[in-house]
Amino acid sequence: MKKISVFSILLVFLTVGLNAQESELHIITTGDVHGSYFNRPYVGAKTKTSLMSVKHFVDSVRAAVGPENVLLLDAGDCLQGDNAAYYFNYVVPDQPHIYPRLVSYMGYDACVVGNHDIETGHAVYDKVFKELDGLGIPWLAGNAITPDGGTYFPEYKMIMKGGRKILVLGYNNANIAGWLSPELWSGMEHVSLVPLVRKRVRALRAKLHPDAVVVVVHSGTGSGDGKSIESQGLDIFRTLCGADVLVAAHDHRPAVVVTKKRCLIDGGARCGNVGHAVLKFKGHRVVYRTASIDVLDKKAVDENMVKLFDSEFQAVKDFTLRPVGYLAMPLRSRDAYVGMSDYIDLLHTVQLAESKAKVSIAAPLTFNGYVAPGQVIYNDMFTIYPFENQLFVLKLSGRELKSMLELSYDRWICTPGDHVLRIKNTPDPRTGAEKWSFENRSYNFDSAAGINYTVDVTKPFGERIVISGFADGSAFDYEAMYTVAMTSYRANGGGDLLVKGAGIPHEELSSRVVARYPEIREMVYQFIKSHEQVDHDLVSDRTVLGEWRFVPESVALPLLKSDLELVF
């Protein structure tokens, strides 16, 4: 019989005691940061939440529970949406990008790729990917599949926290091909997260034997009905056996769902909040899970981080304060919801002038943007045009154009009752609408220029649009093919106006493209810069743009006015 020493017995008791100890892991999540790197504004004095706010919050948790018990993750879309991101993406591409340095300083354990990160183009995101890797931070997107069956980005990372093995898996949005031009995501194909995530969690859990599993997806929470490929959060969550936490993003809507077996968190956008999940362990086994949304204080920032990145902030500020030109009139995006406006007319004027297309399609991309008359600075370009969309020209038939507009206006208006704008008595944290908000996203409210038409609010969907002819007086033929200028987002199927509205199969869209031009924001910039002063007459030539209006005006105008007052 083998003799057992007293030391061995003590060791067994100590091991059992340690394994039985209860401990917690705090998982802090961000997503849809959209370039909110700095707490200071480039214009004015109003501070804002930013990654510097996140750093202060995370450090407070680290101080309370120990840094070994905190996992910091990002769910994607960090490289677009603010002057700072644009500056480091395109203005100084020869310099190290600020984003990897920020997240390294903050101590992020892993980040996930988002659709707007891919939209920056290979030159930008390949560079950021390399720099993050050099700093030891994985940038995950396990559904970006390469032709050989591998993944363009890593799928997962095993992270040690307090002696525990935490498996973190990351995935991008599955609808990339529905929004972005193929050259932006060349070398990969983004596949659906259902059932991929469930299968991969099961396989990796069996292979790697982690103590806990966290899945981070750049996909909206959604409704769980399986119908939305861009918002698959609840679809994944309901069958995600073996994962403790699912982190969602993309939809800018804070959300929390907690069950006995797992929890879902979506922290919203632009660092206004963070997602905060807590896993309670008994030894190495998770015995309890909970989650919450923590609201950040914009005044509470990491002061050392502010100082450390001050020179970068000043460089971005100097760039965005440079003069562009002069406006003789204000530009208000809210005006676009009730009819023709100088804001949308400016976009149409630029798109038609650059492309020489017969028709232009444009929507208000800023929900409630305002540029005052007077000197325009580059910062105003991000208000006028916040996205890095290119200008595409497609061939559409007159009938397809009319059908596309029918769907656009149906998402925008309803048959008059109490309202004519399609609004609901619900706040929208994505836009800042405090009480009443649009049912649908206003960046899909396309109007057309180059033609004359009316929108009859009393008619049902499919019968509202009547096109009387072109702006130049020529006849409009529903069977003829016309060149139509629009954003790259729309041209690639974004908003479904071409697919569900015009009835063009998604796989046919690329064959309809007859011309591609640079970014629309740059075109607007050059247009304003090239004129001594931009006034109403310059951007509202009816012989170029044509005219559209809601009819009958006796019904539409009073309701439009009262609805707009509710929303704003």
Steps between C-alpha positions, in 0.01 A plus 500: 500500500637838397571733789327842482689785659345763726612763245301326225188495716537871579550574131177319413304696761652829381416419138139411586472818703629716216275331247201562722575871535252736344626777271369738236601601149377839381461531122487861378393554140494785251377505142421744223753748638502661152815704554401639842859507610519841668290656777546851364313649203676646197257793498347659810546392860248219550672184622384153397539140601790323335753223545653725767176465697514123452857487632400684819207263559697183429781608729248557779380142459857373482580683823196349672532136396860470377620533141529121472122482539408744220465414131472795258352434155385704199228390258606692187442814291778717635663630183223720358264768623715783635758747377775320689438168329488667158821690570701192591337286230562727204674831579814358663506137380879491533477548879416225751124488545374637829244226568744215575696729731185607683372150565845382600527777758152415627583132540246346263524122497337453158314698235261397223477627141184692400345573164607867509855385572493300177351804323824691555665276239785253499773761532355622830375187670792282393731757655298519822485119513879481476555770762255340744670166453837661570361626830365157592133590455297254288256647246241229453259417217452125475234522230727680248576185303783486245484300174704217655251461785708683758425835663639840398506607865545270802183348640584473867746563779552310825560759772625425851329702773563424867613149422187435291494417130256729319424417137401811302355451150432792266294543182417784261159582357375249247350758263824655371424408138164673533660837574856518376667478160682170439842667473470609864474140625698323230665180614220405739131422519294577810270209579189495718554472875216251522579213541877570477546642850314217674706238316832673565431553871421131537811393307743737673361430845556129447849558362636767736309435826466864611361602838265752335400601148426853377370556145524850352304574181472821302134425441192671638293349778205468263160349573599133493267414213782388270408752230782754532848399392648823637344461848548139602573550869187336644502239224843389621423542869202267508700197389848592623571205727842510665550878500464711813483848345395626158604858416301667220552834324426675168146624572607769752225380737602413859353162596523241776355149510582264786406134541629231736742370238625812321460875456496742209627859515513782248658817641372737231718747314762774527607414854183634657471173689690177544369148525591336832463126552609321815580130518516343844729199527520224755848375438517487121129449443260782413208484744330835439475759222360850496524810281419870499551820303715758678457864399827689472570847638652718227675707767678197646797428274849360524696824524829331418343363180383853410857629537663203332295541181478880504727552200282267291189687611655834405596367156144383433359827631728709277395291200128529568509875570648591163274729293314358200271776370180694575132418525240767438225287657479242780495128425251306716458129446161504678362710213546199272222305676223730378606583144782639291775669702829679445676217683386220269508732196870555564563125491292456185673792329843355574406146396347607171787735417767238570332200341303660211230246586140559398367457855646535850388314813591632847382480862563701819801321647509722810182462707497855637804669354541877479762712329461873561536759226843661485844345482504124452784301652599141429327390819171593333568244228436224754163654582404533135632156411598274794584182305778399262260403221612504138280621214374225266298528181260217414273427208135480609180492303246773557273243661774377735576857604134566574471176702815584695354838594170339599677288763710793619196720563305213654768474768485876540127580500166332568145558383379799703324442830646672801834513317642496150865445595550139605584573864442333837477626857829340601845655563790388283843493666662453159396846383440683827126534435367546852133408458368459146719330242488361147397138464773449241851631445500843340812425294272281287257785422614544140369779280582550134629793297505548126129417472171667592264296716240511773443277802128464577475431872135388469585211267618154611849360457577446133272777378647811663766604248401674176795600277407769247832534318863599523631831631613598151147460365551165327252216542542227758463144368434220748648244261817693408835451680656800678823575684437554872761636743492371858724406792710185497296385802179519301656360183616189685153432636505701822152571635349249254359779284648351184429137587159518668396831346627492141485121494857451380659173623796572725734296282407722204587832665869499407414457132284813517794719607632711210728742689670545836628828645692599816345576838198728497625701800810593303282608208290722728821644645638583156166648391482741795868582472477579129225762541545836661168453673243220495147639502148370448495579128823309439365173641131521406492546124166341409610454137764261637339350811137506401244520778308270732239564769247331725139531381227588566668787680186587699525158666873441505649832609319549836573141605862518386548815706347354817683167460833675458435697819440172686823340378712809567 
